[in-house]
Amino acid sequence: MLHAIAQPPVEFESPLGIFEKTLEHERKVAVMIHHLYELAAKESDYPTQMMLHWFIEEQVEEESNATKILETLRMIGDDSNALLMLDRELSRRVAGAPAEAE
């Protein structure tokens, strides 16, 4: 049975708050993917395990990206100039492209 998807929050107190919720959500998604993988393993459903492996790798990258941005925002604090620089840096990212290694 499918249930309604809860609407995500749309108002935040700060960019830091946005990325705290983002990381929380990414971790929740990771748990859901892991549960699906465990179920596929229990059922000996190897094709599904192979497909889910891709999602697991992607999720590791998503959590890493959110963590890095969150750490940067914590370092920036209330520095509006640094926040503007971060905004410019993030706006240059291409959707779907892997994050550059630091």
GULUMVEX-163671 format. One record per residue (C-alpha): residue in three letters; x, y, z. Coordinates in steps of 0.5 Angstrom, whole numbers, plus 2048, in hexadecimal, padded with zeros to 3 digits. Layout:
BEGIN
AlaXYZ ...
This chain:
BEGIN
Met800800800 Leu8038077FE His80280C803 Ala802814802 Ile809817802 Ala80A81C807 Gln80B823804 Pro812826806 Pro81382C80A Val814832806 Glu81683780B Phe81C83880F Glu82083C814 Ser82683C810 Pro82A83980B Leu82D834810 Gly827832812 Ile82583080B Phe82B82C80B Glu82A829812 Lys82382680F Thr827824808 Leu82C82080C Glu82681D810 His82281B80A Glu828818806 Arg82981480C Lys82281280D Val822810805 Ala82980C806 Val82580880C Met81F806807 Ile824804801 His828800806 His8217FC808 Leu81F7FB801 Tyr8267F8800 Glu8267F3806 Leu81F7F1804 Ala8227F07FD Ala8277EC800 Lys8227E8804 Glu81E7E67FE Ser8257E47FA Asp8227EA7F5 Tyr8297EB7F2 Pro8277EF7EC Thr8247F47F1 Gln82A7F47F6 Met82E7F67F0 Met8297FC7EE Leu8297FE7F5 His8317FE7F6 Trp8318047F1 Phe82C8087F5 Ile8308067FC Glu8368097F8 Glu83280F7F6 Gln8308107FD Val837810800 Glu8388167FB Glu83281A7FD Glu834819805 Ser83B81B803 Asn839821800 Ala834823805 Thr83982280A Lys83E826807 Ile83982C806 Leu83782C80D Glu83E82C810 Thr83F83280B Leu83983680E Arg83B834815 Met842837814 Ile83F83D810 Gly83A83F816 Asp837846815 Asp83C848810 Ser83884B80A Asn83E84C805 Ala840844806 Leu839842805 Leu8388467FF Met83F8427FC Leu83C83C7FE Asp83683D7FA Arg83A83F7F4 Glu83E8397F5 Leu8388347F6 Ser8348387F0 Arg83A8357EB Arg83882E7ED Val83582A7E7 Ala82F8267E9 Gly83181E7E8 Ala8398207E8 Pro83D81C7ED Ala8408217F3 Glu8478237F2 Ala84C8207F7 Glu84F8257FB 
